[in-house]
Amino acid sequence: MPQLDTSTWFITILSMTMTLFIVFQLKISKHLFPWNPEPKSMMALKQSSPWEKKWTKIYSPLSLPLQ
């Protein structure tokens, strides 16, 4: 049985690692992040919905009385 030649494994793994690092750095560098993120007020996001003003109930067919 011939032996497995592992002489090129080091350079292959090293080049793959460097390539992945470069690719991820390029992908991350394309994102734009805000300089000063500020928390948003939750009170300003409250919106009135028409169904909040009235009481509604959904009847399941199984909960209705038998006829």
PDB file of N, CA, C and O in Angstrom:
ATOM      1  N   MET A   1       0.836  -1.190   0.000  1.00  0.00           N
ATOM      2  CA  MET A   1       0.000   0.000   0.000  1.00  0.00           C
ATOM      3  C   MET A   1       0.872   1.242   0.000  1.00  0.00           C
ATOM      4  O   MET A   1       1.819   1.331   0.782  1.00  0.00           O
ATOM      5  N   PRO A   2       0.567   2.209  -0.871  1.00  0.00           N
ATOM      6  CA  PRO A   2       1.381   3.430  -0.896  1.00  0.00           C
ATOM      7  C   PRO A   2       1.035   4.313   0.301  1.00  0.00           C
ATOM      8  O   PRO A   2      -0.098   4.319   0.784  1.00  0.00           O
ATOM      9  N   GLN A   3       2.012   5.039   0.753  1.00  0.00           N
ATOM     10  CA  GLN A   3       1.792   5.951   1.876  1.00  0.00           C
ATOM     11  C   GLN A   3       1.183   7.255   1.391  1.00  0.00           C
ATOM     12  O   GLN A   3       1.383   7.683   0.254  1.00  0.00           O
ATOM     13  N   LEU A   4       0.436   7.868   2.290  1.00  0.00           N
ATOM     14  CA  LEU A   4      -0.201   9.142   1.974  1.00  0.00           C
ATOM     15  C   LEU A   4       0.836  10.255   2.054  1.00  0.00           C
ATOM     16  O   LEU A   4       1.538  10.397   3.056  1.00  0.00           O
ATOM     17  N   ASP A   5       0.922  11.039   0.988  1.00  0.00           N
ATOM     18  CA  ASP A   5       1.891  12.135   0.938  1.00  0.00           C
ATOM     19  C   ASP A   5       1.310  13.353   1.656  1.00  0.00           C
ATOM     20  O   ASP A   5       0.359  13.964   1.169  1.00  0.00           O
ATOM     21  N   THR A   6       1.870  13.704   2.799  1.00  0.00           N
ATOM     22  CA  THR A   6       1.365  14.835   3.588  1.00  0.00           C
ATOM     23  C   THR A   6       2.270  16.047   3.509  1.00  0.00           C
ATOM     24  O   THR A   6       2.145  16.966   4.318  1.00  0.00           O
ATOM     25  N   SER A   7       3.164  16.065   2.564  1.00  0.00           N
ATOM     26  CA  SER A   7       4.121  17.169   2.491  1.00  0.00           C
ATOM     27  C   SER A   7       3.456  18.493   2.096  1.00  0.00           C
ATOM     28  O   SER A   7       3.970  19.556   2.443  1.00  0.00           O
ATOM     29  N   THR A   8       2.340  18.456   1.389  1.00  0.00           N
ATOM     30  CA  THR A   8       1.697  19.696   0.937  1.00  0.00           C
ATOM     31  C   THR A   8       0.561  20.125   1.859  1.00  0.00           C
ATOM     32  O   THR A   8      -0.058  21.163   1.624  1.00  0.00           O
ATOM     33  N   TRP A   9       0.278  19.358   2.893  1.00  0.00           N
ATOM     34  CA  TRP A   9      -0.851  19.694   3.766  1.00  0.00           C
ATOM     35  C   TRP A   9      -0.653  21.015   4.479  1.00  0.00           C
ATOM     36  O   TRP A   9      -1.598  21.794   4.604  1.00  0.00           O
ATOM     37  N   PHE A  10       0.538  21.281   4.943  1.00  0.00           N
ATOM     38  CA  PHE A  10       0.769  22.508   5.710  1.00  0.00           C
ATOM     39  C   PHE A  10       0.491  23.741   4.867  1.00  0.00           C
ATOM     40  O   PHE A  10      -0.215  24.646   5.312  1.00  0.00           O
ATOM     41  N   ILE A  11       1.030  23.791   3.669  1.00  0.00           N
ATOM     42  CA  ILE A  11       0.839  24.971   2.819  1.00  0.00           C
ATOM     43  C   ILE A  11      -0.621  25.083   2.371  1.00  0.00           C
ATOM     44  O   ILE A  11      -1.133  26.189   2.199  1.00  0.00           O
ATOM     45  N   THR A  12      -1.288  23.949   2.183  1.00  0.00           N
ATOM     46  CA  THR A  12      -2.698  23.967   1.789  1.00  0.00           C
ATOM     47  C   THR A  12      -3.556  24.533   2.912  1.00  0.00           C
ATOM     48  O   THR A  12      -4.406  25.391   2.671  1.00  0.00           O
ATOM     49  N   ILE A  13      -3.342  24.065   4.123  1.00  0.00           N
ATOM     50  CA  ILE A  13      -4.127  24.540   5.262  1.00  0.00           C
ATOM     51  C   ILE A  13      -3.810  26.004   5.552  1.00  0.00           C
ATOM     52  O   ILE A  13      -4.710  26.787   5.858  1.00  0.00           O
ATOM     53  N   LEU A  14      -2.550  26.370   5.459  1.00  0.00           N
ATOM     54  CA  LEU A  14      -2.164  27.751   5.698  1.00  0.00           C
ATOM     55  C   LEU A  14      -2.777  28.695   4.665  1.00  0.00           C
ATOM     56  O   LEU A  14      -3.296  29.750   5.029  1.00  0.00           O
ATOM     57  N   SER A  15      -2.725  28.339   3.410  1.00  0.00           N
ATOM     58  CA  SER A  15      -3.297  29.209   2.374  1.00  0.00           C
ATOM     59  C   SER A  15      -4.816  29.281   2.480  1.00  0.00           C
ATOM     60  O   SER A  15      -5.404  30.332   2.227  1.00  0.00           O
ATOM     61  N   MET A  16      -5.459  28.168   2.853  1.00  0.00           N
ATOM     62  CA  MET A  16      -6.915  28.177   3.028  1.00  0.00           C
ATOM     63  C   MET A  16      -7.303  29.094   4.188  1.00  0.00           C
ATOM     64  O   MET A  16      -8.269  29.850   4.082  1.00  0.00           O
ATOM     65  N   THR A  17      -6.569  29.032   5.277  1.00  0.00           N
ATOM     66  CA  THR A  17      -6.857  29.873   6.431  1.00  0.00           C
ATOM     67  C   THR A  17      -6.662  31.348   6.096  1.00  0.00           C
ATOM     68  O   THR A  17      -7.485  32.184   6.468  1.00  0.00           O
ATOM     69  N   MET A  18      -5.604  31.661   5.413  1.00  0.00           N
ATOM     70  CA  MET A  18      -5.369  33.054   5.022  1.00  0.00           C
ATOM     71  C   MET A  18      -6.453  33.550   4.067  1.00  0.00           C
ATOM     72  O   MET A  18      -6.917  34.684   4.187  1.00  0.00           O
ATOM     73  N   THR A  19      -6.850  32.714   3.134  1.00  0.00           N
ATOM     74  CA  THR A  19      -7.889  33.109   2.179  1.00  0.00           C
ATOM     75  C   THR A  19      -9.206  33.355   2.890  1.00  0.00           C
ATOM     76  O   THR A  19      -9.884  34.343   2.609  1.00  0.00           O
ATOM     77  N   LEU A  20      -9.581  32.474   3.806  1.00  0.00           N
ATOM     78  CA  LEU A  20     -10.822  32.675   4.551  1.00  0.00           C
ATOM     79  C   LEU A  20     -10.772  33.954   5.387  1.00  0.00           C
ATOM     80  O   LEU A  20     -11.756  34.689   5.470  1.00  0.00           O
ATOM     81  N   PHE A  21      -9.639  34.210   5.995  1.00  0.00           N
ATOM     82  CA  PHE A  21      -9.489  35.436   6.790  1.00  0.00           C
ATOM     83  C   PHE A  21      -9.671  36.671   5.916  1.00  0.00           C
ATOM     84  O   PHE A  21     -10.377  37.607   6.294  1.00  0.00           O
ATOM     85  N   ILE A  22      -9.040  36.673   4.758  1.00  0.00           N
ATOM     86  CA  ILE A  22      -9.144  37.822   3.847  1.00  0.00           C
ATOM     87  C   ILE A  22     -10.570  37.996   3.347  1.00  0.00           C
ATOM     88  O   ILE A  22     -11.074  39.117   3.281  1.00  0.00           O
ATOM     89  N   VAL A  23     -11.220  36.896   2.997  1.00  0.00           N
ATOM     90  CA  VAL A  23     -12.597  36.983   2.498  1.00  0.00           C
ATOM     91  C   VAL A  23     -13.518  37.536   3.576  1.00  0.00           C
ATOM     92  O   VAL A  23     -14.354  38.395   3.294  1.00  0.00           O
ATOM     93  N   PHE A  24     -13.377  37.056   4.804  1.00  0.00           N
ATOM     94  CA  PHE A  24     -14.228  37.562   5.879  1.00  0.00           C
ATOM     95  C   PHE A  24     -13.925  39.025   6.198  1.00  0.00           C
ATOM     96  O   PHE A  24     -14.841  39.789   6.503  1.00  0.00           O
ATOM     97  N   GLN A  25     -12.689  39.414   6.133  1.00  0.00           N
ATOM     98  CA  GLN A  25     -12.355  40.817   6.364  1.00  0.00           C
ATOM     99  C   GLN A  25     -12.977  41.705   5.294  1.00  0.00           C
ATOM    100  O   GLN A  25     -13.472  42.790   5.598  1.00  0.00           O
ATOM    101  N   LEU A  26     -12.954  41.256   4.054  1.00  0.00           N
ATOM    102  CA  LEU A  26     -13.564  42.043   2.978  1.00  0.00           C
ATOM    103  C   LEU A  26     -15.077  42.120   3.138  1.00  0.00           C
ATOM    104  O   LEU A  26     -15.675  43.164   2.877  1.00  0.00           O
ATOM    105  N   LYS A  27     -15.696  41.030   3.562  1.00  0.00           N
ATOM    106  CA  LYS A  27     -17.145  41.052   3.751  1.00  0.00           C
ATOM    107  C   LYS A  27     -17.533  41.967   4.907  1.00  0.00           C
ATOM    108  O   LYS A  27     -18.516  42.701   4.812  1.00  0.00           O
ATOM    109  N   ILE A  28     -16.777  41.929   5.987  1.00  0.00           N
ATOM    110  CA  ILE A  28     -17.094  42.752   7.146  1.00  0.00           C
ATOM    111  C   ILE A  28     -16.832  44.228   6.855  1.00  0.00           C
ATOM    112  O   ILE A  28     -17.551  45.093   7.356  1.00  0.00           O
ATOM    113  N   SER A  29     -15.823  44.521   6.062  1.00  0.00           N
ATOM    114  CA  SER A  29     -15.483  45.918   5.803  1.00  0.00           C
ATOM    115  C   SER A  29     -16.531  46.623   4.935  1.00  0.00           C
ATOM    116  O   SER A  29     -16.545  47.852   4.875  1.00  0.00           O
ATOM    117  N   LYS A  30     -17.400  45.876   4.268  1.00  0.00           N
ATOM    118  CA  LYS A  30     -18.422  46.495   3.426  1.00  0.00           C
ATOM    119  C   LYS A  30     -19.642  46.936   4.218  1.00  0.00           C
ATOM    120  O   LYS A  30     -20.484  47.663   3.690  1.00  0.00           O
ATOM    121  N   HIS A  31     -19.758  46.509   5.487  1.00  0.00           N
ATOM    122  CA  HIS A  31     -20.906  46.894   6.307  1.00  0.00           C
ATOM    123  C   HIS A  31     -20.678  48.292   6.879  1.00  0.00           C
ATOM    124  O   HIS A  31     -19.575  48.646   7.294  1.00  0.00           O
ATOM    125  N   LEU A  32     -21.750  49.065   6.886  1.00  0.00           N
ATOM    126  CA  LEU A  32     -21.698  50.405   7.463  1.00  0.00           C
ATOM    127  C   LEU A  32     -22.366  50.379   8.835  1.00  0.00           C
ATOM    128  O   LEU A  32     -23.546  50.047   8.953  1.00  0.00           O
ATOM    129  N   PHE A  33     -21.613  50.728   9.854  1.00  0.00           N
ATOM    130  CA  PHE A  33     -22.133  50.742  11.204  1.00  0.00           C
ATOM    131  C   PHE A  33     -22.321  52.188  11.652  1.00  0.00           C
ATOM    132  O   PHE A  33     -21.524  53.050  11.282  1.00  0.00           O
ATOM    133  N   PRO A  34     -23.358  52.472  12.442  1.00  0.00           N
ATOM    134  CA  PRO A  34     -23.562  53.850  12.918  1.00  0.00           C
ATOM    135  C   PRO A  34     -22.467  54.253  13.895  1.00  0.00           C
ATOM    136  O   PRO A  34     -21.972  53.433  14.668  1.00  0.00           O
ATOM    137  N   TRP A  35     -22.098  55.525  13.847  1.00  0.00           N
ATOM    138  CA  TRP A  35     -21.035  56.002  14.732  1.00  0.00           C
ATOM    139  C   TRP A  35     -21.497  56.096  16.168  1.00  0.00           C
ATOM    140  O   TRP A  35     -20.810  55.635  17.078  1.00  0.00           O
ATOM    141  N   ASN A  36     -22.675  56.699  16.378  1.00  0.00           N
ATOM    142  CA  ASN A  36     -23.187  56.882  17.736  1.00  0.00           C
ATOM    143  C   ASN A  36     -24.576  56.273  17.842  1.00  0.00           C
ATOM    144  O   ASN A  36     -25.565  56.986  17.670  1.00  0.00           O
ATOM    145  N   PRO A  37     -24.682  55.007  18.114  1.00  0.00           N
ATOM    146  CA  PRO A  37     -26.025  54.432  18.259  1.00  0.00           C
ATOM    147  C   PRO A  37     -26.691  54.936  19.537  1.00  0.00           C
ATOM    148  O   PRO A  37     -26.093  54.929  20.613  1.00  0.00           O
ATOM    149  N   GLU A  38     -27.919  55.363  19.397  1.00  0.00           N
ATOM    150  CA  GLU A  38     -28.662  55.879  20.545  1.00  0.00           C
ATOM    151  C   GLU A  38     -29.907  55.029  20.748  1.00  0.00           C
ATOM    152  O   GLU A  38     -30.513  54.582  19.774  1.00  0.00           O
ATOM    153  N   PRO A  39     -30.297  54.799  21.992  1.00  0.00           N
ATOM    154  CA  PRO A  39     -31.502  53.990  22.239  1.00  0.00           C
ATOM    155  C   PRO A  39     -32.751  54.732  21.783  1.00  0.00           C
ATOM    156  O   PRO A  39     -32.871  55.943  21.971  1.00  0.00           O
ATOM    157  N   LYS A  40     -33.665  54.004  21.191  1.00  0.00           N
ATOM    158  CA  LYS A  40     -34.913  54.595  20.729  1.00  0.00           C
ATOM    159  C   LYS A  40     -35.928  54.596  21.858  1.00  0.00           C
ATOM    160  O   LYS A  40     -35.970  53.686  22.685  1.00  0.00           O
ATOM    161  N   SER A  41     -36.728  55.621  21.871  1.00  0.00           N
ATOM    162  CA  SER A  41     -37.763  55.726  22.895  1.00  0.00           C
ATOM    163  C   SER A  41     -38.893  54.761  22.554  1.00  0.00           C
ATOM    164  O   SER A  41     -39.421  54.776  21.442  1.00  0.00           O
ATOM    165  N   MET A  42     -39.258  53.926  23.516  1.00  0.00           N
ATOM    166  CA  MET A  42     -40.332  52.959  23.278  1.00  0.00           C
ATOM    167  C   MET A  42     -41.707  53.622  23.338  1.00  0.00           C
ATOM    168  O   MET A  42     -42.669  53.114  22.764  1.00  0.00           O
ATOM    169  N   MET A  43     -41.797  54.745  24.026  1.00  0.00           N
ATOM    170  CA  MET A  43     -43.088  55.429  24.122  1.00  0.00           C
ATOM    171  C   MET A  43     -43.486  56.038  22.777  1.00  0.00           C
ATOM    172  O   MET A  43     -44.676  56.123  22.475  1.00  0.00           O
ATOM    173  N   ALA A  44     -42.541  56.452  21.984  1.00  0.00           N
ATOM    174  CA  ALA A  44     -42.854  57.079  20.703  1.00  0.00           C
ATOM    175  C   ALA A  44     -43.303  56.043  19.673  1.00  0.00           C
ATOM    176  O   ALA A  44     -43.927  56.401  18.675  1.00  0.00           O
ATOM    177  N   LEU A  45     -42.993  54.767  19.902  1.00  0.00           N
ATOM    178  CA  LEU A  45     -43.339  53.735  18.940  1.00  0.00           C
ATOM    179  C   LEU A  45     -44.748  53.189  19.133  1.00  0.00           C
ATOM    180  O   LEU A  45     -45.210  52.392  18.317  1.00  0.00           O
ATOM    181  N   LYS A  46     -45.445  53.600  20.197  1.00  0.00           N
ATOM    182  CA  LYS A  46     -46.787  53.105  20.481  1.00  0.00           C
ATOM    183  C   LYS A  46     -47.766  53.660  19.458  1.00  0.00           C
ATOM    184  O   LYS A  46     -47.893  54.875  19.303  1.00  0.00           O
ATOM    185  N   GLN A  47     -48.464  52.751  18.754  1.00  0.00           N
ATOM    186  CA  GLN A  47     -49.436  53.174  17.756  1.00  0.00           C
ATOM    187  C   GLN A  47     -50.806  52.629  18.123  1.00  0.00           C
ATOM    188  O   GLN A  47     -50.939  51.524  18.649  1.00  0.00           O
ATOM    189  N   SER A  48     -51.785  53.406  17.840  1.00  0.00           N
ATOM    190  CA  SER A  48     -53.153  53.007  18.133  1.00  0.00           C
ATOM    191  C   SER A  48     -53.689  52.138  16.996  1.00  0.00           C
ATOM    192  O   SER A  48     -53.601  52.510  15.826  1.00  0.00           O
ATOM    193  N   SER A  49     -54.239  50.991  17.346  1.00  0.00           N
ATOM    194  CA  SER A  49     -54.828  50.086  16.358  1.00  0.00           C
ATOM    195  C   SER A  49     -56.336  50.065  16.539  1.00  0.00           C
ATOM    196  O   SER A  49     -56.822  50.200  17.661  1.00  0.00           O
ATOM    197  N   PRO A  50     -57.087  49.899  15.454  1.00  0.00           N
ATOM    198  CA  PRO A  50     -58.552  49.927  15.595  1.00  0.00           C
ATOM    199  C   PRO A  50     -59.079  48.782  16.462  1.00  0.00           C
ATOM    200  O   PRO A  50     -60.118  48.938  17.103  1.00  0.00           O
ATOM    201  N   TRP A  51     -58.404  47.656  16.498  1.00  0.00           N
ATOM    202  CA  TRP A  51     -58.908  46.535  17.282  1.00  0.00           C
ATOM    203  C   TRP A  51     -58.558  46.652  18.764  1.00  0.00           C
ATOM    204  O   TRP A  51     -59.021  45.842  19.567  1.00  0.00           O
ATOM    205  N   GLU A  52     -57.761  47.629  19.135  1.00  0.00           N
ATOM    206  CA  GLU A  52     -57.463  47.818  20.553  1.00  0.00           C
ATOM    207  C   GLU A  52     -58.594  48.556  21.265  1.00  0.00           C
ATOM    208  O   GLU A  52     -58.661  48.520  22.493  1.00  0.00           O
ATOM    209  N   LYS A  53     -59.473  49.214  20.538  1.00  0.00           N
ATOM    210  CA  LYS A  53     -60.536  49.996  21.146  1.00  0.00           C
ATOM    211  C   LYS A  53     -61.741  49.147  21.515  1.00  0.00           C
ATOM    212  O   LYS A  53     -62.522  49.555  22.375  1.00  0.00           O
ATOM    213  N   LYS A  54     -61.924  48.003  20.911  1.00  0.00           N
ATOM    214  CA  LYS A  54     -63.103  47.195  21.179  1.00  0.00           C
ATOM    215  C   LYS A  54     -62.698  45.776  21.555  1.00  0.00           C
ATOM    216  O   LYS A  54     -61.617  45.300  21.206  1.00  0.00           O
ATOM    217  N   TRP A  55     -63.578  45.132  22.260  1.00  0.00           N
ATOM    218  CA  TRP A  55     -63.338  43.765  22.703  1.00  0.00           C
ATOM    219  C   TRP A  55     -63.814  42.813  21.619  1.00  0.00           C
ATOM    220  O   TRP A  55     -64.940  42.929  21.135  1.00  0.00           O
ATOM    221  N   THR A  56     -62.978  41.896  21.246  1.00  0.00           N
ATOM    222  CA  THR A  56     -63.371  40.915  20.241  1.00  0.00           C
ATOM    223  C   THR A  56     -63.092  39.530  20.779  1.00  0.00           C
ATOM    224  O   THR A  56     -62.211  39.340  21.617  1.00  0.00           O
ATOM    225  N   LYS A  57     -63.845  38.574  20.294  1.00  0.00           N
ATOM    226  CA  LYS A  57     -63.655  37.186  20.690  1.00  0.00           C
ATOM    227  C   LYS A  57     -63.794  36.315  19.450  1.00  0.00           C
ATOM    228  O   LYS A  57     -64.714  36.486  18.650  1.00  0.00           O
ATOM    229  N   ILE A  58     -62.876  35.393  19.309  1.00  0.00           N
ATOM    230  CA  ILE A  58     -62.935  34.465  18.189  1.00  0.00           C
ATOM    231  C   ILE A  58     -63.494  33.161  18.716  1.00  0.00           C
ATOM    232  O   ILE A  58     -62.953  32.585  19.661  1.00  0.00           O
ATOM    233  N   TYR A  59     -64.566  32.694  18.117  1.00  0.00           N
ATOM    234  CA  TYR A  59     -65.204  31.465  18.545  1.00  0.00           C
ATOM    235  C   TYR A  59     -64.627  30.286  17.755  1.00  0.00           C
ATOM    236  O   TYR A  59     -64.586  30.291  16.525  1.00  0.00           O
ATOM    237  N   SER A  60     -64.195  29.301  18.495  1.00  0.00           N
ATOM    238  CA  SER A  60     -63.747  28.072  17.861  1.00  0.00           C
ATOM    239  C   SER A  60     -64.969  27.213  17.552  1.00  0.00           C
ATOM    240  O   SER A  60     -65.881  27.158  18.378  1.00  0.00           O
ATOM    241  N   PRO A  61     -65.030  26.541  16.407  1.00  0.00           N
ATOM    242  CA  PRO A  61     -66.198  25.701  16.087  1.00  0.00           C
ATOM    243  C   PRO A  61     -66.444  24.617  17.132  1.00  0.00           C
ATOM    244  O   PRO A  61     -67.587  24.205  17.330  1.00  0.00           O
ATOM    245  N   LEU A  62     -65.394  24.148  17.803  1.00  0.00           N
ATOM    246  CA  LEU A  62     -65.550  23.094  18.781  1.00  0.00           C
ATOM    247  C   LEU A  62     -66.134  23.622  20.102  1.00  0.00           C
ATOM    248  O   LEU A  62     -66.678  22.845  20.886  1.00  0.00           O
ATOM    249  N   SER A  63     -66.029  24.925  20.352  1.00  0.00           N
ATOM    250  CA  SER A  63     -66.532  25.469  21.597  1.00  0.00           C
ATOM    251  C   SER A  63     -67.991  25.937  21.494  1.00  0.00           C
ATOM    252  O   SER A  63     -68.596  26.289  22.506  1.00  0.00           O
ATOM    253  N   LEU A  64     -68.548  25.943  20.304  1.00  0.00           N
ATOM    254  CA  LEU A  64     -69.935  26.356  20.129  1.00  0.00           C
ATOM    255  C   LEU A  64     -70.869  25.273  20.662  1.00  0.00           C
ATOM    256  O   LEU A  64     -70.517  24.094  20.655  1.00  0.00           O
ATOM    257  N   PRO A  65     -72.046  25.661  21.121  1.00  0.00           N
ATOM    258  CA  PRO A  65     -72.989  24.650  21.618  1.00  0.00           C
ATOM    259  C   PRO A  65     -73.481  23.756  20.487  1.00  0.00           C
ATOM    260  O   PRO A  65     -73.570  24.170  19.331  1.00  0.00           O
ATOM    261  N   LEU A  66     -73.796  22.525  20.855  1.00  0.00           N
ATOM    262  CA  LEU A  66     -74.316  21.584  19.856  1.00  0.00           C
ATOM    263  C   LEU A  66     -75.715  21.947  19.445  1.00  0.00           C
ATOM    264  O   LEU A  66     -76.498  22.424  20.267  1.00  0.00           O
ATOM    265  N   GLN A  67     -76.052  21.731  18.177  1.00  0.00           N
ATOM    266  CA  GLN A  67     -77.386  22.084  17.701  1.00  0.00           C
ATOM    267  C   GLN A  67     -78.152  20.847  17.285  1.00  0.00           C
ATOM    268  O   GLN A  67     -79.301  20.947  16.855  1.00  0.00           O
TER     269      GLN A  67
END
